[in-house]
């Protein structure tokens, strides 16, 4: 987490997500050398923290349909 703490993270959704959508969405925030991921419907819930390379690999695998 950044020195200023997790509350300073700037969370964003994918441009493919609709603001009023009830679909499953995740939000991401970049911090120093990591990317944080959380459930958009539970922003106070658990967060996953990945290194940038690991996050990039996860996104590539999802796009390729490798996590169905």
GROMACS elastic network, one bead per residue, 0.5 to 0.9 nm:
[ bonds ]
;  ai    aj funct       b0    kb
    1     4     6  0.80788   500
    1     5     6  0.61449   500
    1     6     6  0.60538   500
    1     9     6  0.85886   500
    1    31     6  0.63590   500
    1    32     6  0.75260   500
    1    34     6  0.78979   500
    1    36     6  0.85882   500
    1    49     6  0.85697   500
    2     5     6  0.54790   500
    2     6     6  0.68384   500
    2     8     6  0.79009   500
    2     9     6  0.79936   500
    2    31     6  0.58156   500
    2    32     6  0.63431   500
    3     6     6  0.85317   500
    4     7     6  0.77409   500
    4     8     6  0.62039   500
    4     9     6  0.87947   500
    5     8     6  0.58372   500
    5     9     6  0.76670   500
    6     9     6  0.55167   500
    7    10     6  0.83386   500
    9    29     6  0.60004   500
    9    30     6  0.72788   500
    9    31     6  0.71180   500
    9    36     6  0.87896   500
   10    28     6  0.81777   500
   10    29     6  0.55536   500
   10    30     6  0.74634   500
   10    31     6  0.88622   500
   11    27     6  0.59393   500
   11    28     6  0.54143   500
   11    30     6  0.80349   500
   11    36     6  0.86810   500
   11    37     6  0.86826   500
   11    38     6  0.88724   500
   12    15     6  0.89355   500
   12    26     6  0.85745   500
   12    27     6  0.52264   500
   12    28     6  0.55129   500
   12    29     6  0.64536   500
   13    16     6  0.80745   500
   13    17     6  0.65238   500
   13    18     6  0.87936   500
   13    19     6  0.87169   500
   13    25     6  0.74808   500
   13    26     6  0.64696   500
   13    28     6  0.65489   500
   13    40     6  0.80073   500
   14    17     6  0.54182   500
   14    18     6  0.85921   500
   14    25     6  0.82245   500
   14    26     6  0.78374   500
   14    27     6  0.72418   500
   14    28     6  0.83639   500
   15    18     6  0.75214   500
   17    20     6  0.86678   500
   17    21     6  0.70959   500
   17    23     6  0.82731   500
   17    24     6  0.89718   500
   17    25     6  0.68869   500
   17    26     6  0.89215   500
   18    21     6  0.51002   500
   18    22     6  0.86572   500
   18    23     6  0.86858   500
   19    22     6  0.88022   500
   20    23     6  0.89886   500
   21    24     6  0.82880   500
   21    25     6  0.86254   500
   22    25     6  0.83521   500
   22    41     6  0.86922   500
   24    39     6  0.78993   500
   24    40     6  0.78075   500
   24    41     6  0.79435   500
   25    38     6  0.87557   500
   25    39     6  0.63199   500
   25    40     6  0.56407   500
   25    41     6  0.75751   500
   26    37     6  0.66305   500
   26    38     6  0.55964   500
   26    40     6  0.51400   500
   26    41     6  0.82674   500
   27    36     6  0.82090   500
   27    37     6  0.57091   500
   27    38     6  0.54210   500
   27    39     6  0.63140   500
   27    40     6  0.56846   500
   27    43     6  0.86646   500
   28    35     6  0.66913   500
   28    36     6  0.54906   500
   28    38     6  0.66117   500
   29    34     6  0.86301   500
   29    35     6  0.57659   500
   29    36     6  0.51528   500
   29    37     6  0.66830   500
   29    38     6  0.87854   500
   30    33     6  0.77897   500
   30    34     6  0.61767   500
   30    36     6  0.62869   500
   30    52     6  0.88351   500
   31    34     6  0.54006   500
   31    35     6  0.60860   500
   31    36     6  0.74538   500
   32    35     6  0.82416   500
   33    50     6  0.87617   500
   33    51     6  0.62791   500
   33    52     6  0.64179   500
   34    49     6  0.64781   500
   34    50     6  0.54814   500
   34    52     6  0.53474   500
   34    53     6  0.88223   500
   34    55     6  0.83132   500
   35    48     6  0.82833   500
   35    49     6  0.58060   500
   35    50     6  0.53651   500
   35    51     6  0.62034   500
   35    52     6  0.60229   500
   35    55     6  0.67645   500
   36    47     6  0.65105   500
   36    48     6  0.56045   500
   36    50     6  0.63735   500
   36    51     6  0.87978   500
   36    55     6  0.89125   500
   37    46     6  0.88625   500
   37    47     6  0.55854   500
   37    48     6  0.50426   500
   37    49     6  0.63717   500
   37    50     6  0.80926   500
   38    41     6  0.86958   500
   38    42     6  0.75166   500
   38    43     6  0.64841   500
   38    44     6  0.85899   500
   38    45     6  0.74029   500
   38    46     6  0.66741   500
   38    48     6  0.64626   500
   39    42     6  0.53117   500
   39    43     6  0.61233   500
   39    44     6  0.88277   500
   39    45     6  0.74606   500
   39    46     6  0.80137   500
   39    47     6  0.77979   500
   40    43     6  0.56062   500
   41    44     6  0.89715   500
   41    45     6  0.89142   500
   42    45     6  0.52121   500
   42    46     6  0.81433   500
   43    46     6  0.80046   500
   43    47     6  0.85523   500
   44    47     6  0.85270   500
   49    55     6  0.87470   500
   50    53     6  0.80136   500
   50    54     6  0.59062   500
   50    55     6  0.57143   500
   51    54     6  0.52237   500
   51    55     6  0.61656   500
   51    56     6  0.86232   500
   52    55     6  0.50969   500
   52    56     6  0.61093   500
   52    57     6  0.86011   500
   53    56     6  0.50607   500
   53    57     6  0.61836   500
   53    58     6  0.86252   500
   54    57     6  0.50678   500
   54    58     6  0.61822   500
   54    59     6  0.87365   500
   55    59     6  0.62412   500
   55    60     6  0.86164   500
   56    59     6  0.52243   500
   56    60     6  0.62332   500
   56    61     6  0.86582   500
   57    60     6  0.51075   500
   57    61     6  0.61282   500
   57    62     6  0.86281   500
   58    61     6  0.51293   500
   58    62     6  0.61887   500
   58    63     6  0.86402   500
   59    62     6  0.51273   500
   59    63     6  0.61580   500
   59    64     6  0.85977   500
   60    63     6  0.51544   500
   60    64     6  0.62141   500
   60    65     6  0.87795   500
   60    66     6  0.86937   500
   61    64     6  0.50780   500
   61    65     6  0.63543   500
   61    66     6  0.51352   500
   61    67     6  0.67973   500
   62    65     6  0.51230   500
   62    66     6  0.56554   500
   62    67     6  0.57685   500
   62    68     6  0.81343   500
   63    66     6  0.75505   500
   63    67     6  0.89134   500
   64    67     6  0.83310   500
   65    68     6  0.61180   500
